[in-house]
């Protein structure tokens, strides 16, 4: 892995994405499923049948990588699982102060873009974050900033957009920062018509 990240080795059609900066984009990456009951399991790669899950150590490293926001920076959290399915991703997005989350493989041939404002009332969204925080191991919970509520909630509630990607053969999304604006285009191969 270190050789791949350092560019000493190359695998065709493989792009590794971790915590890095590219132009105005600051990427945060977290692989594997977020299973609250397994966060304390301290193994870098774990799981059966090739499946991995994130650990408390992974989350701690992710939080450590979140230096203060630089003006003009676009923060992106890339995860395997959607914040719509795993509230812990929403909590991490709020803690990292990201503009976008990108997740994939949700089974749909269409990508979708949403924010909490579009699908939840404020009290429901705040309760969801609080429940996610209670699932964190205590040592991680102490490191999280208190989620902003009331008027302060606007940043994570209406300013963080979640992009769920389809499987690669079915579509993709392109994010672009141009003239001070973040643009996002999603493309789908579509569904075959039923006969």
C-alpha positions in Angstrom: 0.0 0.0 0.0 2.8 2.4 0.9 4.5 1.8 -2.5 1.2 2.5 -4.3 0.6 5.7 -2.4 4.2 6.8 -3.0 3.9 6.1 -6.7 6.6 3.5 -6.8 4.1 0.9 -8.0 1.2 1.2 -10.4 -1.9 -0.9 -10.9 -3.9 -0.2 -14.1 -7.3 1.3 -13.4 -6.7 1.7 -9.7 -6.8 5.1 -8.0 -6.2 5.2 -4.3 -7.9 8.0 -2.5 -6.9 9.0 1.0 -6.4 12.2 2.9 -4.8 14.6 0.4 -5.2 18.0 -1.2 -5.6 18.5 -5.0 -6.1 22.1 -6.2 -8.9 23.6 -4.1 -10.1 20.1 -3.0 -9.2 18.7 0.4 -10.0 15.0 0.4 -10.7 12.9 3.5 -11.1 9.1 2.9 -12.5 6.3 5.0 -12.8 2.8 3.7 -15.0 0.0 4.8 -18.4 -0.2 6.5 -19.1 1.8 9.6 -20.4 -0.7 12.1 -20.8 0.9 15.5 -20.5 -2.4 17.4 -17.1 -3.1 15.7 -15.5 0.3 16.0 -13.6 -0.8 19.0 -12.1 -3.8 17.1 -8.5 -2.6 16.6 -7.6 -4.3 13.3 -6.4 -2.4 10.2 -8.3 -4.9 7.9 -10.9 -7.1 9.3 -14.1 -8.8 8.3 -15.1 -11.9 6.5 -15.4 -12.8 2.8 -13.2 -9.8 1.8 -15.3 -7.2 3.6 -13.6 -4.6 5.8 -14.9 -2.2 8.4 -13.6 1.0 9.8 -12.1 0.9 13.3 -11.7 3.5 16.1 -8.1 3.9 15.0 -9.2 4.8 11.4 -11.7 7.4 12.7 -9.1 8.8 15.1 -6.6 9.2 12.2 -9.4 10.8 10.1 -10.2 13.4 12.8 -6.4 14.1 13.3 -6.1 14.9 9.6 -8.7 17.7 9.8 -6.6 20.8 10.1 -8.4 24.1 10.2 -10.2 25.1 7.0 -8.3 27.1 4.5 -10.3 29.9 2.8 -11.4 28.7 -0.7 -10.9 25.1 0.2 -13.6 22.5 -0.9 -13.7 19.7 1.6 -14.8 16.2 0.4 -15.3 13.1 2.6 -15.2 9.9 0.5 -16.7 6.8 2.1 -17.9 3.4 1.1 -21.3 3.8 2.8 -23.8 6.6 2.4 -24.6 9.0 5.2 -28.2 8.3 4.4 -27.6 4.7 5.5 -24.9 5.2 8.2 -25.5 8.3 10.4 -21.9 8.0 11.6 -20.9 9.4 8.2 -23.1 12.4 8.7 -21.5 13.0 12.1 -18.0 12.7 10.6 -19.0 15.1 7.8 -20.1 17.6 10.4 -16.9 17.1 12.5 -14.7 17.6 9.5 -16.7 20.6 8.2 -17.0 19.1 4.7 -18.8 20.6 1.7 -19.5 17.2 0.0 -19.6 13.6 1.0 -19.2 11.0 -1.8 -20.2 7.4 -1.4 -20.9 4.6 -3.8 -22.4 1.3 -4.5 -25.9 1.8 -3.2 -27.4 -0.4 -5.9 -29.1 2.3 -7.9 -28.2 3.0 -11.5 -28.8 6.6 -10.8 -26.6 8.9 -8.7 -28.3 11.2 -6.3 -27.4 14.4 -4.5 -29.2 15.5 -1.4 -28.7 17.4 1.9 -30.4 16.8 5.3 -32.7 19.8 4.7 -34.2 18.1 1.7 -35.2 14.9 3.6 -35.4 15.6 7.4 -36.9 18.1 9.7 -34.3 20.0 11.9 -35.2 18.1 15.1 -35.0 14.7 13.4 -31.6 15.6 11.8 -30.2 16.8 15.2 -31.5 13.6 17.0 -29.9 11.5 14.3 -26.5 13.1 14.9 -26.8 12.8 18.6 -27.7 9.1 18.3 -24.6 8.6 16.0 -22.4 10.3 18.5 -23.6 8.0 21.3 -22.5 5.0 19.2 -18.9 6.3 19.1 -16.4 4.9 21.6 -16.0 7.3 24.5 -12.4 8.4 23.6 -13.7 9.4 20.1 -16.8 11.0 21.3 -14.8 13.4 23.5 -12.9 14.6 20.4 -16.0 15.5 18.4 -17.1 19.1 18.3 -20.6 19.6 19.6 -22.9 19.6 16.6 -24.3 23.1 15.8 -28.0 23.4 16.5 -30.6 26.1 15.9 -29.3 28.9 13.6 -25.8 27.4 13.7 -27.0 24.2 12.2 -27.2 25.7 8.7 -23.6 24.6 7.7 -24.1 20.9 8.1 -27.9 20.9 7.6 -28.1 23.0 4.5 -24.5 23.3 3.3 -23.2 19.8 3.2 -24.3 17.9 0.1 -24.2 14.1 -0.1 -23.4 12.5 -3.5 -24.4 8.8 -3.7 -22.8 7.3 -6.8 -24.0 4.3 -8.8 -21.7 1.4 -9.6 -19.0 2.5 -12.1 -20.6 0.8 -15.2 -23.9 2.6 -14.4 -22.7 6.2 -14.1 -20.4 8.7 -12.5 -20.2 12.3 -11.2 -17.8 15.1 -12.0 -17.0 17.9 -9.4 -15.4 21.0 -10.7 -14.4 24.3 -9.0 -14.6 27.2 -11.5 -14.9 30.9 -11.0 -15.4 30.5 -7.3 -18.3 28.1 -7.7 -18.4 24.3 -7.1 -20.1 22.6 -10.0 -21.4 19.0 -9.9 -22.6 16.9 -12.8 -24.0 13.4 -12.5 -24.3 11.0 -15.4 -26.2 7.8 -15.6 -26.3 5.0 -18.1 -30.0 4.7 -17.2 -32.4 1.8 -16.8 -33.5 -0.4 -19.7 -37.2 0.0 -20.4 -39.5 -2.8 -19.2 -41.0 -4.8 -22.0 
